[in-house]
């Protein structure tokens, strides 16, 4: 029977670092998925004139990707990784997604009766 002889604070620190790494992985995956949905949408509608309804759908995808990007950047900064240029290059984040990073859309107003 082996016993961990490290001080409890070291064990706790190790577990915190593991959770930070796991959170970074989850946030990175979420960003990849949202960017993939945006790229798929763009590829499917590349040759068509985009009606207003399609523009709204695309804008929603851009906003979702911006939110995912924001979550990853914040998580990285919480771990001490301050330079987000690496993320922008690695994930090939479009400028429009970068510009809406962290923006929260206004809640829709309920219809009046």
Secondary structure per residue as TSV (DSSP state, phi and psi in degrees):
chain	resnum	aa	ss	phi	psi
A	1	X	-	360.0	116.7
A	2	X	-	-95.7	147.9
A	3	X	-	-123.8	134.2
A	4	X	-	-73.9	118.6
A	5	X	-	-95.7	4.9
A	6	X	S	-71.4	151.8
A	7	X	-	-63.0	146.7
A	8	X	H	-53.8	-34.2
A	9	X	H	-65.1	-35.1
A	10	X	H	-68.6	-39.3
A	11	X	H	-63.8	-44.4
A	12	X	H	-62.7	-44.9
A	13	X	H	-59.0	-43.0
A	14	X	H	-59.6	-44.6
A	15	X	H	-67.5	-36.1
A	16	X	H	-64.7	-43.9
A	17	X	H	-64.1	-39.1
A	18	X	H	-61.0	-44.3
A	19	X	H	-66.6	-37.4
A	20	X	H	-62.0	-44.0
A	21	X	H	-64.1	-40.9
A	22	X	H	-64.6	-42.0
A	23	X	H	-64.1	-41.2
A	24	X	H	-60.2	-40.9
A	25	X	H	-63.3	-43.9
A	26	X	H	-64.1	-43.0
A	27	X	H	-66.7	-39.2
A	28	X	H	-63.7	-41.8
A	29	X	H	-63.9	-41.0
A	30	X	H	-62.8	-40.6
A	31	X	H	-65.0	-46.0
A	32	X	H	-56.3	-44.9
A	33	X	H	-65.8	-42.7
A	34	X	H	-68.7	-37.5
A	35	X	H	-67.3	-36.4
A	36	X	H	-64.4	-41.8
A	37	X	H	-62.4	-41.0
A	38	X	H	-64.7	-44.2
A	39	X	H	-66.3	-38.4
A	40	X	H	-63.8	-42.1
A	41	X	H	-60.8	-47.2
A	42	X	H	-62.2	-40.2
A	43	X	H	-67.0	-38.3
A	44	X	H	-71.5	-25.3
A	45	X	T	-118.0	24.3
A	46	X	T	-68.1	-35.8
A	47	X	T	-102.9	7.6
A	48	X	S	-109.2	149.8
A	49	X	-	-72.1	124.7
A	50	X	-	-88.8	115.3
A	51	X	-	-70.6	169.2
A	52	X	H	-58.0	-38.3
A	53	X	H	-64.0	-36.9
A	54	X	H	-72.6	-35.4
A	55	X	H	-63.3	-39.8
A	56	X	H	-65.5	-39.9
A	57	X	H	-64.7	-40.9
A	58	X	H	-66.8	-42.2
A	59	X	H	-59.1	-38.7
A	60	X	H	-62.9	-41.9
A	61	X	H	-64.2	-39.7
A	62	X	H	-63.4	-43.2
A	63	X	H	-65.0	-39.9
A	64	X	H	-63.4	-42.0
A	65	X	H	-65.9	-38.5
A	66	X	H	-62.4	-39.5
A	67	X	H	-66.6	-42.9
A	68	X	H	-63.2	-39.6
A	69	X	H	-63.2	-44.8
A	70	X	H	-58.9	-44.5
A	71	X	H	-61.9	-41.0
A	72	X	H	-67.8	-44.3
A	73	X	H	-61.5	-44.5
A	74	X	H	-63.8	-43.5
A	75	X	H	-62.3	-42.2
A	76	X	H	-63.4	-43.5
A	77	X	H	-64.6	-33.0
A	78	X	H	-65.2	-24.9
A	79	X	T	-94.3	1.6
A	80	X	T	99.3	1.2
A	81	X	-	-91.9	96.5
A	82	X	-	-87.7	-24.9
A	83	X	-	-88.5	112.7
A	84	X	-	-93.1	1.0
A	85	X	H	-59.8	-33.6
A	86	X	H	-60.8	-42.1
A	87	X	H	-62.3	-46.3
A	88	X	H	-60.3	-39.1
A	89	X	H	-75.5	-47.1
A	90	X	H	-61.6	-44.9
A	91	X	T	-92.0	-0.6
A	92	X	T	50.5	55.7
A	93	X	-	-76.6	122.8
A	94	X	-	-63.2	151.4
A	95	X	H	-58.1	-38.0
A	96	X	H	-65.3	-31.8
A	97	X	H	-71.8	-41.4
A	98	X	H	-61.1	-39.2
A	99	X	H	-69.8	-25.9
A	100	X	T	-101.0	10.4
A	101	X	T	-57.0	124.3
A	102	X	T	86.2	-8.0
A	103	X	-	-73.9	136.1
A	104	X	-	-109.3	124.3
A	105	X	-	-63.1	146.4
A	106	X	-	-64.5	140.1
A	107	X	-	-64.4	142.2
A	108	X	-	-73.0	142.9
A	109	X	-	-82.7	138.1
A	110	X	-	-67.5	147.9
A	111	X	-	-65.9	138.6
A	112	X	-	-78.1	146.9
A	113	X	-	-97.0	360.0
